[in-house]
Amino acid sequence: AKDDFALQIADQTGRALNLPKEEHKALIIAMSLHEKGREALAKNDYPSALVFNLEAEQEFSNCRSELVEKVDNFAILNLDIVWCYLMLQAVNEIPNAGARLENCERMFKESYGSNLERLHTIKGSTGQEAALLMRLHLLQGIVAFHLGREREATLLLQKTRVESELLEVNEQLLFQLVDMGYSVGESRLGLRAAQGNLEAAVNHINNRREEREDIRKKEAEERELRKKRESAGKCADGSWVNLGY
């Protein structure tokens, strides 16, 4: 199928990345494999999750490093790989896990800013990303403990506890949003992004829905245009026939 790799890929600002065909294909395959890995994680099937995630990492390696660092998928993949190592009690991988988490922290800082300030500027909220940072600090704390760095582990786990408390949402407000027709997941993220303000959470969820719908429409339009161009063929000089768009 010619449209297998037609998915639009965007950076942290939401701007589409114009990629060479082979890199675009590698990124799509990498993200698909990572999604399979996350599905296996949800089923506590850690051996399968690790296999999928390591295969995803191999596909990411086919892309330029500067490209990979424009999206946070690779950093999140590393979090999932480290989680698999820990759940499988792969003690020999602990040093590797530590290196992965250091790299992950660097990529998050470059994507989000040291204090998530870039997200405030770009998106106006930090709910989902704050949860990722809490997860990073939790894994860093566990790995530090296994490496014998007990003081560092204690500080990281204390930091994680504070971050966890900040991410908690009011269950009553959560149920109100669910009763209004929103999913539990988007309701939780909306309340985190709005710092517990119900009206602001509704606005955030609706804005995110509209953004996703706009992206779906643009992708559909691009696929349709691509089909028409392929149907019309190319000119003698190798350029696509002008369809008047």
C-alpha positions in Angstrom: 0.0 0.0 0.0 1.4 3.3 -1.0 -0.1 5.2 2.0 1.4 2.9 4.7 3.9 5.6 5.7 1.7 8.7 5.0 1.4 9.6 8.7 2.4 13.2 9.5 5.2 13.6 12.0 5.5 16.8 14.1 8.0 18.2 16.5 7.2 19.5 20.1 5.6 22.7 18.6 3.2 20.7 16.5 5.0 21.8 13.3 5.2 19.0 10.6 8.7 17.7 9.9 9.6 17.4 6.3 11.6 14.2 6.1 13.4 12.3 3.4 11.4 9.2 2.5 13.6 6.6 4.2 13.8 8.5 7.5 10.1 9.1 7.4 9.6 5.4 6.9 12.0 4.5 9.7 10.3 6.8 12.2 6.9 5.4 11.4 8.1 1.8 11.9 9.9 2.8 15.1 6.8 4.4 16.5 4.7 1.4 15.5 7.0 -1.0 17.2 7.1 1.2 20.3 3.3 1.2 20.4 3.4 -2.6 20.3 5.9 -2.5 23.1 3.6 -0.3 25.2 0.7 -2.6 24.5 2.8 -5.5 25.8 3.8 -3.4 28.9 0.1 -2.8 29.6 -0.3 -6.6 29.8 2.8 -7.0 32.0 4.4 -9.0 29.2 7.8 -7.6 29.8 9.9 -10.0 27.6 7.8 -9.1 24.5 7.7 -5.4 25.4 11.5 -5.4 25.6 11.9 -7.1 22.2 9.5 -4.6 20.5 11.2 -1.6 22.2 14.7 -2.7 21.3 13.5 -3.2 17.7 12.0 0.3 17.8 15.4 1.6 19.0 17.1 0.0 16.0 14.7 1.8 13.7 15.3 5.1 15.4 19.0 4.6 14.8 18.4 4.8 11.1 17.5 8.5 11.5 19.8 11.5 12.0 20.4 12.2 15.7 19.2 15.8 15.4 15.9 14.5 13.9 15.3 12.1 16.7 15.8 14.8 19.3 13.1 17.0 17.8 10.5 14.5 19.0 10.2 13.1 22.5 9.3 9.6 21.3 12.9 8.3 21.6 13.3 9.6 25.2 10.0 7.9 26.2 11.2 4.7 24.5 14.2 4.7 26.8 12.0 5.1 29.8 10.1 2.0 28.7 13.2 0.0 28.0 14.6 0.8 31.5 11.3 -0.2 33.1 11.5 -3.6 31.3 15.0 -4.1 32.6 13.9 -3.5 36.1 10.7 -5.6 35.9 12.8 -8.5 34.4 15.4 -8.0 37.2 18.1 -7.7 34.5 20.8 -6.7 37.1 23.5 -6.8 34.4 21.7 -4.0 32.5 21.6 -1.6 35.5 24.6 0.5 34.3 23.1 0.6 30.8 19.8 1.7 32.3 21.6 4.6 34.1 23.2 5.7 30.9 19.8 5.6 29.1 18.2 7.7 31.8 20.9 10.3 31.6 20.4 10.6 27.9 16.6 10.7 28.4 17.0 13.6 30.9 19.1 15.5 28.4 16.6 15.1 25.6 13.6 16.1 27.9 15.5 19.3 28.9 16.2 20.1 25.3 12.6 19.5 24.3 10.8 20.9 27.3 13.3 23.3 29.0 14.9 22.7 32.4 11.6 23.7 34.2 9.2 22.8 31.4 9.2 26.5 30.4 9.2 25.8 26.7 5.9 23.8 27.1 4.3 26.8 28.9 5.3 29.0 25.9 4.3 26.5 23.2 1.3 24.7 24.7 0.3 26.7 27.8 0.4 23.5 29.9 2.7 20.8 31.2 0.4 18.1 32.6 1.5 15.0 30.5 5.1 16.0 30.3 5.3 16.6 34.1 4.1 13.0 34.6 6.9 11.8 32.3 9.5 13.7 34.3 8.1 12.2 37.5 8.5 8.8 35.9 12.1 9.6 34.9 13.0 10.7 38.4 11.4 7.5 39.9 13.5 5.3 37.6 16.6 7.3 38.3 16.0 6.8 42.0 15.6 3.0 41.6 18.7 2.7 39.4 20.8 4.9 41.7 19.8 2.6 44.6 20.9 -0.5 42.7 24.2 1.2 41.9 24.8 1.9 45.6 24.2 5.6 45.4 21.9 5.7 48.3 22.0 9.4 49.1 21.1 10.2 45.4 18.4 7.6 45.4 16.8 9.0 48.5 16.7 12.6 47.1 15.3 11.4 43.8 12.6 9.4 45.4 11.6 12.3 47.7 11.4 14.5 44.6 9.2 11.9 43.0 6.8 11.9 46.0 6.4 15.6 45.7 5.8 15.5 42.0 3.3 12.7 42.4 1.3 14.8 44.9 1.3 17.7 42.5 -0.1 15.5 39.7 -3.0 14.2 41.8 -6.4 15.3 40.6 -9.6 15.8 42.5 -11.7 12.6 41.9 -15.0 14.5 42.1 -13.9 16.9 39.3 -12.6 13.9 37.3 -16.0 12.2 37.6 -17.7 15.4 36.6 -15.7 15.6 33.4 -16.4 11.9 32.6 -20.1 12.6 33.1 -19.8 15.4 30.6 -18.6 12.8 28.0 -14.9 13.1 28.2 -12.7 10.0 28.7 -10.9 9.3 32.0 -7.5 9.8 30.4 -8.2 13.1 28.8 -10.1 14.3 31.9 -7.1 13.5 34.1 -4.6 15.2 31.7 -7.0 18.2 31.4 -7.2 18.7 35.1 -3.4 18.4 35.5 -2.9 20.9 32.7 -5.4 23.3 34.3 -4.1 22.8 37.8 -7.5 21.5 39.0 -9.7 24.3 37.4 -12.7 22.5 35.9 -13.6 25.2 33.3 -10.0 25.5 32.2 -9.7 21.7 32.0 -12.8 21.6 29.6 -11.2 24.3 27.4 -7.9 22.4 27.4 -9.5 19.1 26.4 -11.6 20.7 23.6 -8.6 22.6 22.3 -6.6 19.4 22.2 -9.5 17.6 20.4 -9.6 20.4 17.8 -5.9 20.3 17.2 -6.0 16.5 16.7 -9.0 16.9 14.3 -7.1 19.5 12.3 -4.1 17.3 12.0 -6.3 14.4 10.8 -8.0 16.6 8.2 -4.6 17.8 6.9 -3.3 14.3 6.7 -6.4 13.1 4.8 -6.0 16.1 2.4 -2.3 15.3 1.8 -3.1 11.6 1.2 -5.8 12.5 -1.3 -3.5 15.0 -3.1 -0.8 12.3 -3.2 -3.2 9.8 -4.8 -4.3 12.4 -7.4 -0.7 13.2 -8.3 0.3 9.6 -8.6 -2.8 9.0 -10.8 -1.9 12.0 -13.0 1.7 11.0 -13.3 4.8 13.1 -14.0 5.8 15.5 -16.8 8.6 14.7 -19.2 11.0 16.6 -16.9 10.2 14.4 -13.9 8.0 17.0 -12.1 4.5 16.1 -11.0 1.6 17.3 -13.2 0.2 20.6 -12.0 -3.2 19.8 -10.5 -4.0 23.5 -9.8 -3.5 23.2 -6.0 
